[in-house]
């Protein structure tokens, strides 16, 4: 699933391409929107809310989309070949006279009144890249369940909106705890919140999620996707397992020398 900075960058690119222009074509290829006609409406703005995308149109309508694991939006110039995937994977086409936005494999696509956006995103915690970012409220939500594992708590979008598994694994490494450490056992949890904000801000204007400060291939992450390879800090072999509830588990990577705390449940 894309991290919040990827969704933020997608929103900005869509906004730059579409905002202020009227739609000359709006093709929404999902059954529940088969009869919706947005042609002629002007795009007011495209914004991200955590991992959600909100395309606001005049007339008080919002097109809500979520990329989840495989969804993506692509932009094309008039006459340019669409390369995002086969035609049967297209779920939305928003076309102006100057650019066309094509949404592929979108698992969530809904049209709702702009005044009712809270029905789609109101459950989210403070947005790490949003204008209303509130670190105090994010911290309060994070520590409200001290017995919860830190990786699971960080992934919960109700605590902070925008973190995905890449950043969660890297945050655990940078704070020196295993993903299975409980929130109550993490020292200075406010530093976790502050570091999460810094990482997303540092990466939001570029593709990829660099957490080491090193842009060279194979050195952008401390432990993420480095199973059975040396830790970039100490050289110990990076290990991998699963973290989170069984029905929503994610791949964990950790350095047994640099990170202290409980081992995975499978041990």
Wavefront OBJ file of the C-alpha trace (Angstrom):
o trace
v 0.000 0.000 0.000
v 1.465 3.412 -0.910
v 2.761 5.527 1.941
v 1.183 8.879 2.714
v 3.928 10.829 0.977
v 3.261 8.952 -2.277
v -0.437 9.793 -2.046
v 0.403 13.422 -1.216
v 2.581 13.664 -4.337
v -0.127 12.031 -6.447
v -2.638 14.593 -5.184
v -0.326 17.482 -5.970
v 0.309 16.262 -9.515
v -3.392 15.734 -10.142
v -4.145 19.160 -8.712
v -1.528 20.867 -10.881
v -2.910 19.129 -13.976
v -6.656 19.478 -13.392
v -7.481 22.257 -10.932
v -9.284 25.255 -12.381
v -10.312 23.410 -15.545
v -13.625 21.952 -16.669
v -13.981 18.262 -17.408
v -14.698 17.562 -21.060
v -14.945 13.858 -20.274
v -15.624 11.989 -17.045
v -15.828 8.217 -17.337
v -16.299 6.365 -14.038
v -16.129 2.644 -14.697
v -17.602 1.148 -11.559
v -21.192 -0.123 -11.361
v -22.388 2.249 -8.649
v -21.255 5.280 -10.681
v -22.315 4.059 -14.117
v -24.914 6.811 -14.510
v -22.907 9.640 -12.906
v -22.166 12.512 -15.304
v -19.479 14.968 -14.240
v -18.858 16.412 -17.693
v -18.702 20.201 -17.600
v -17.867 20.422 -13.914
v -14.756 22.346 -12.937
v -12.131 20.708 -10.781
v -11.616 22.914 -7.745
v -8.762 21.027 -6.100
v -7.273 17.614 -5.455
v -6.072 16.955 -1.921
v -4.838 14.001 0.068
v -6.099 12.964 3.469
v -3.761 10.325 4.799
v -3.872 7.692 2.074
v -7.152 8.945 0.594
v -7.509 11.186 -2.459
v -10.286 13.772 -2.668
v -11.023 15.409 -6.027
v -13.361 18.317 -5.295
v -15.611 19.615 -8.064
v -17.853 22.626 -8.369
v -21.434 21.936 -7.501
v -20.437 20.439 -4.144
v -19.276 17.007 -5.285
v -16.142 15.064 -4.325
v -14.688 12.042 -6.089
v -13.092 9.902 -3.395
v -10.447 7.325 -4.336
v -8.016 5.105 -2.467
v -5.057 3.309 -4.035
v -4.611 0.512 -1.477
v -2.082 -2.030 -2.793
v -2.259 -1.752 -6.581
v -4.168 1.386 -7.544
v -2.561 4.328 -9.341
v -3.363 7.545 -11.168
v -1.534 8.479 -14.379
v -1.475 11.746 -16.284
v -1.329 12.024 -20.066
v -1.120 14.791 -22.634
v -3.712 14.914 -25.456
v -3.059 12.087 -27.895
v -0.491 10.398 -25.655
v -0.657 6.601 -25.362
v -2.006 5.393 -22.011
v 0.547 3.068 -20.426
v -0.792 2.409 -16.916
v -2.205 -1.025 -17.714
v -4.766 -2.790 -19.898
v -8.038 -1.021 -20.597
v -10.082 -3.376 -18.424
v -8.147 -2.136 -15.375
v -9.221 1.495 -15.889
v -11.691 2.664 -13.259
v -11.797 6.422 -13.902
v -10.993 8.893 -16.670
v -11.012 12.631 -15.908
v -10.180 14.652 -19.005
v -9.734 18.374 -19.554
v -8.640 20.087 -22.736
v -5.018 19.968 -21.575
v -4.509 16.763 -19.546
v -6.161 13.427 -18.895
v -6.022 11.648 -15.519
v -6.563 7.895 -15.687
v -7.120 5.822 -12.557
v -6.070 2.182 -12.786
v -7.086 -0.661 -10.451
v -8.734 1.695 -7.964
v -10.338 -0.498 -5.286
v -12.219 2.490 -3.837
v -14.010 4.988 -6.045
v -17.028 6.877 -4.760
v -18.875 10.102 -5.456
v -20.150 11.975 -2.414
v -21.232 15.477 -1.428
v -18.217 17.541 -0.432
v -20.016 18.482 2.772
v -20.108 14.784 3.680
v -16.434 13.920 3.142
v -16.174 13.084 6.821
v -18.116 9.904 6.117
v -15.087 8.675 4.147
v -12.196 10.196 6.091
v -13.609 11.404 9.397
v -12.248 8.383 11.255
v -8.644 9.270 10.439
v -6.226 10.659 12.989
v -4.096 13.767 12.413
v -2.685 13.824 8.884
v 1.122 13.803 8.923
v 1.200 15.883 5.726
v -2.018 17.801 6.194
v -2.448 21.486 7.023
v -4.080 20.569 10.328
v -1.259 18.358 11.610
v -1.464 18.144 15.398
v 1.425 16.220 17.033
v -0.094 16.481 20.499
v -3.315 14.819 19.402
v -1.407 12.191 17.410
v 0.706 11.330 20.450
v -2.365 11.092 22.669
v -3.982 8.641 20.270
v -0.798 6.600 19.904
v -0.256 6.106 23.646
v -3.936 5.533 24.473
v -3.398 1.765 24.165
v -0.050 1.124 25.889
v -0.280 -2.677 25.552
v -0.575 -2.516 21.789
v 2.473 -3.391 19.684
v 4.165 -0.276 18.348
v 4.178 -1.363 14.689
v 0.463 -2.136 14.733
v -0.293 1.149 16.507
v 1.703 3.157 13.980
v -0.095 1.517 11.082
v -3.481 2.377 12.564
v -4.644 5.359 10.525
v -6.904 6.406 13.407
v -3.766 7.361 15.360
v -1.819 9.107 12.600
v -2.825 9.179 8.959
v -0.184 8.468 6.343
v 2.192 5.803 7.655
v 2.620 2.534 5.777
v 4.748 -0.506 6.466
v 7.967 0.890 4.976
v 8.040 3.817 7.373
v 6.787 1.783 10.317
v 9.611 -0.751 9.972
v 12.177 2.011 9.545
v 10.801 4.014 12.491
v 11.180 0.978 14.731
v 14.798 0.641 13.624
v 15.588 4.310 14.087
v 14.113 4.281 17.599
v 15.933 1.036 18.448
v 12.905 -1.150 19.211
v 11.515 -4.286 17.596
v 8.105 -4.032 15.920
v 6.626 -6.233 18.684
v 7.548 -3.829 21.486
v 4.456 -2.466 23.207
v 3.733 1.234 22.994
v 4.128 1.528 26.747
v 7.671 0.155 26.520
v 8.815 2.648 23.887
v 10.885 5.423 25.412
v 9.955 8.973 24.411
v 7.057 8.089 22.082
v 6.808 11.780 21.197
v 10.085 11.324 19.315
v 8.492 8.582 17.223
v 5.735 11.000 16.223
v 8.206 13.785 15.423
v 10.422 11.441 13.393
v 7.453 10.133 11.415
v 6.608 13.708 10.459
v 10.208 14.470 9.430
v 10.524 11.360 7.264
v 7.338 11.994 5.302
v 8.125 15.684 4.870
v 11.618 14.836 3.589
v 10.267 12.447 0.950
v 6.952 13.945 -0.143
v 8.319 15.776 -3.196
v 10.056 12.743 -4.726
v 9.222 9.103 -5.463
v 10.582 6.522 -3.056
v 10.984 6.544 0.710
v 14.573 7.319 1.664
v 15.185 6.904 5.384
v 18.988 6.659 5.479
v 19.768 9.885 3.642
v 21.651 7.796 1.050
v 20.062 7.771 -2.402
v 22.290 5.021 -3.788
v 20.545 1.859 -4.911
v 20.294 -0.687 -2.107
v 21.121 1.845 0.589
v 17.927 3.888 0.880
v 16.516 1.882 3.831
v 18.143 0.704 7.034
v 16.366 -2.644 7.258
v 13.223 -2.608 5.093
v 13.464 -5.198 2.302
v 16.962 -6.169 3.468
v 16.218 -9.684 4.769
v 19.396 -11.792 5.123
v 21.549 -8.811 4.175
v 23.832 -6.830 6.498
v 22.378 -4.068 8.640
v 23.700 -0.805 7.213
v 24.612 0.373 10.696
v 26.278 -2.605 12.372
v 26.586 -5.361 9.771
v 24.385 -7.876 11.610
v 22.174 -9.941 9.333
v 18.706 -8.385 9.023
v 15.913 -10.770 9.944
v 12.305 -10.946 8.778
v 8.989 -12.241 10.120
v 5.404 -10.947 10.434
v 3.909 -8.321 12.704
v 0.348 -7.265 13.471
v -2.847 -9.249 13.838
v -3.031 -12.484 11.868
v -5.745 -11.153 9.549
v -3.816 -7.938 8.810
v -0.194 -8.939 9.312
v 2.657 -7.243 7.487
v 6.253 -8.183 6.786
v 8.654 -7.048 9.498
v 12.373 -6.442 9.071
v 14.669 -5.801 12.011
v 18.252 -5.886 13.170
v 18.613 -8.077 16.299
v 21.666 -6.042 17.384
v 20.406 -2.495 16.856
v 16.826 -3.103 18.017
v 15.822 -4.249 21.482
v 12.540 -5.734 22.611
v 10.326 -8.790 22.178
v 10.987 -11.202 19.309
v 8.272 -12.152 16.782
v 5.456 -14.360 18.022
v 6.617 -17.205 15.787
v 9.836 -17.527 17.828
l 1 2 3 4 5 6 7 8 9 10 11 12 13 14 15 16 17 18 19 20 21 22 23 24 25 26 27 28 29 30 31 32 33 34 35 36 37 38 39 40 41 42 43 44 45 46 47 48 49 50 51 52 53 54 55 56 57 58 59 60 61 62 63 64 65 66 67 68 69 70 71 72 73 74 75 76 77 78 79 80 81 82 83 84 85 86 87 88 89 90 91 92 93 94 95 96 97 98 99 100 101 102 103 104 105 106 107 108 109 110 111 112 113 114 115 116 117 118 119 120 121 122 123 124 125 126 127 128 129 130 131 132 133 134 135 136 137 138 139 140 141 142 143 144 145 146 147 148 149 150 151 152 153 154 155 156 157 158 159 160 161 162 163 164 165 166 167 168 169 170 171 172 173 174 175 176 177 178 179 180 181 182 183 184 185 186 187 188 189 190 191 192 193 194 195 196 197 198 199 200 201 202 203 204 205 206 207 208 209 210 211 212 213 214 215 216 217 218 219 220 221 222 223 224 225 226 227 228 229 230 231 232 233 234 235 236 237 238 239 240 241 242 243 244 245 246 247 248 249 250 251 252 253 254 255 256 257 258 259 260 261 262 263 264 265 266 267
